[in-house]
Amino acid sequence: MPRTPQVPYRAIADALRERLEAGEWLPGEQMPSSAELAAEYGVSRTTAARAVRVLADEGRVTVVRNWGAFVAER
């Protein structure tokens, strides 16, 4: 990811939010793992997990510890 004034986890959260809104993942469907997202966006797993937590705080995904993140039912 190129450097921008926005911190990486927020930029990734924005990108994931757009992908969710576009219907890339359906309600109840598991999202890619933090490791997969980290590789895709060129960041650490911690940064990718933090981005997913932002979406969880917004109620867009449900995170099940040691299992994964799932798109919330809307």
C-alpha positions in Angstrom: 0.0 0.0 0.0 1.4 3.4 -0.8 1.7 5.9 2.0 -1.2 8.2 2.5 -2.3 10.5 5.3 -4.7 7.9 6.4 -3.4 5.1 8.7 -3.2 1.7 7.0 -5.9 -0.1 9.1 -8.4 2.7 8.4 -7.7 2.5 4.7 -8.1 -1.2 4.7 -11.3 -0.9 6.7 -12.6 1.5 4.1 -11.7 -0.8 1.3 -13.3 -3.8 3.0 -16.4 -1.7 3.7 -16.7 -0.9 0.0 -16.3 -4.6 -0.9 -19.0 -5.5 1.6 -21.4 -2.9 0.2 -20.7 -4.2 -3.3 -21.9 -7.6 -2.2 -18.5 -9.4 -2.6 -19.4 -11.4 0.5 -23.0 -12.3 1.5 -24.5 -12.2 5.0 -23.3 -15.1 7.0 -20.3 -15.8 4.7 -16.8 -16.0 6.1 -14.4 -13.3 5.0 -10.8 -13.9 4.2 -8.5 -14.5 7.2 -6.3 -11.8 8.6 -3.3 -13.6 7.0 -5.0 -13.5 3.6 -6.0 -9.9 4.0 -2.5 -9.0 5.1 -1.0 -10.6 2.1 -3.5 -8.9 -0.2 -3.0 -5.4 1.2 0.7 -5.8 1.9 0.4 -5.1 5.7 1.0 -7.1 8.9 -1.7 -9.5 10.2 -2.1 -7.2 13.2 -3.0 -4.3 10.9 -5.4 -6.5 8.9 -7.1 -7.8 12.1 -7.4 -4.2 13.3 -9.2 -3.2 10.1 -11.6 -6.1 10.6 -12.2 -5.1 14.2 -13.3 -1.6 12.9 -16.0 -3.3 10.8 -17.0 -5.5 13.8 -17.4 -2.3 16.0 -19.7 -1.0 13.2 -21.7 -4.1 13.3 -20.9 -5.1 9.7 -19.1 -8.3 10.7 -19.1 -10.7 13.5 -15.7 -12.0 14.7 -15.6 -15.5 16.3 -12.3 -15.9 18.1 -10.0 -18.6 16.6 -12.6 -19.2 13.8 -12.9 -16.1 11.6 -14.9 -13.0 10.6 -18.4 -13.4 9.2 -20.5 -10.9 7.4 -23.3 -9.7 9.7 -26.9 -10.4 8.9 -28.6 -7.1 8.0 
